[in-house]
Amino acid sequence: MTMKIPQGALVVVANGGAARVFSNVGDERTLTLKQEALLEGMNLDDDGPAGSMPAESSASQLDEATFAKQLALGLNDGALKNRYAHLVLIADPQTLGRIRPLLHKETTQRLVGDLAKDFTNAPLETIERALS
């Protein structure tokens, strides 16, 4: 996968329960990611998933869908408040599929690219290599 990732771009690596937030401190030619935040253990008790879920969904499936919704809402909030100009989203296919329809138009306009892979626990070098 080859995409130009501008300096300062927000790179979010997520799965159904956690997200690592990076920024590109390199440039378009030399991607260098710096971890800015780790989002996990969000309070899912008073929230639920977006849209409808099958009645037979397990508690963990509901939590994963709720986490995806909260992550999408956070990305939308950041876009609407101009906290980032460019976004790269990496998530396992199911989480990515839950996040995409929830992204605001402002957020999708900032989306440089996305990758359907679970790199949440991958070393930094593996993530950089996948994006280079």
C-alpha positions in Angstrom: 0.0 0.0 0.0 1.5 3.3 -1.0 -0.2 6.5 0.1 1.3 10.0 0.7 0.9 10.8 4.3 1.6 14.5 5.0 3.6 15.7 7.9 1.3 16.2 11.0 -1.3 13.6 9.7 -3.2 11.8 12.3 -2.8 8.0 12.1 -5.3 6.0 14.1 -4.7 2.3 14.5 -7.8 0.5 16.1 -9.6 -2.7 16.7 -12.8 -3.3 18.5 -11.5 -2.4 22.0 -8.5 -0.1 21.7 -6.9 2.5 19.5 -3.4 3.9 19.2 -3.2 7.5 17.9 -0.1 8.6 16.1 1.1 11.7 14.2 3.5 11.7 11.3 6.5 13.7 12.5 8.3 12.9 9.3 7.3 14.1 5.8 5.6 12.6 2.8 8.8 10.8 1.7 9.9 9.6 5.1 7.0 8.4 7.4 7.9 8.7 11.0 5.2 8.0 13.5 5.1 9.2 17.0 2.5 7.8 19.4 0.3 10.5 20.9 -2.3 8.6 22.8 -3.7 5.1 23.7 -7.4 4.8 23.9 -8.7 1.7 25.7 -11.1 0.9 28.5 -13.5 3.6 27.5 -16.7 3.7 29.5 -19.1 1.7 27.4 -21.7 1.1 30.1 -23.9 4.2 29.5 -23.6 4.0 25.7 -24.6 1.6 23.0 -23.7 0.9 19.3 -24.9 3.1 16.5 -27.6 1.6 14.3 -29.1 -1.8 14.9 -27.4 -4.9 16.1 -28.7 -8.5 15.8 -30.6 -9.6 18.9 -28.1 -12.5 19.3 -25.1 -10.2 19.6 -22.8 -11.0 22.5 -21.8 -8.4 25.1 -18.3 -8.2 23.6 -19.8 -7.6 20.1 -21.9 -4.8 21.6 -18.9 -3.3 23.3 -16.8 -3.4 20.1 -19.6 -1.7 18.1 -19.9 0.9 20.8 -16.2 1.5 20.9 -16.2 2.0 17.1 -19.0 4.5 17.4 -17.2 6.4 20.1 -14.0 6.4 18.1 -15.9 7.7 15.0 -17.5 10.4 17.1 -14.1 11.5 18.4 -12.7 11.6 14.9 -15.7 13.7 13.8 -15.3 16.1 16.7 -11.6 16.5 15.9 -12.3 17.2 12.2 -15.1 19.7 13.0 -12.8 21.5 15.5 -9.9 21.5 13.0 -7.6 19.5 15.3 -6.2 17.6 12.3 -6.0 18.2 8.6 -5.2 14.7 7.4 -6.3 11.3 8.7 -5.2 7.7 8.1 -7.4 5.0 9.6 -6.1 1.5 10.1 -8.5 -1.1 11.7 -9.5 -4.7 11.5 -12.1 -5.1 8.7 -15.1 -5.4 11.1 -14.2 -2.3 13.1 -13.4 -0.3 9.9 -16.7 -1.3 8.5 -18.5 0.0 11.6 -16.5 3.3 11.7 -16.8 4.3 8.0 -20.6 5.0 7.8 -20.4 7.0 11.0 -17.7 9.4 9.7 -18.9 13.0 9.1 -18.4 14.6 5.7 -15.6 16.8 7.2 -13.8 13.7 8.5 -14.0 11.8 5.2 -12.7 14.8 3.3 -9.6 14.6 5.6 -9.2 10.9 5.1 -5.9 10.3 3.1 -6.5 6.5 3.2 -7.4 3.5 5.2 -6.2 0.0 5.7 -8.3 -3.0 6.8 -5.7 -4.7 9.1 -5.5 -5.2 12.8 -2.2 -3.6 13.7 -3.2 -2.5 17.2 -0.6 -4.7 18.9 2.0 -4.5 16.1 5.3 -2.8 16.6 5.7 0.7 15.3 8.1 -0.4 12.6 5.4 -2.8 11.2 2.8 -0.1 11.0 5.3 2.3 9.3 6.3 -0.4 6.8 2.7 -1.1 6.0 2.0 2.5 5.2 5.3 3.1 3.3 
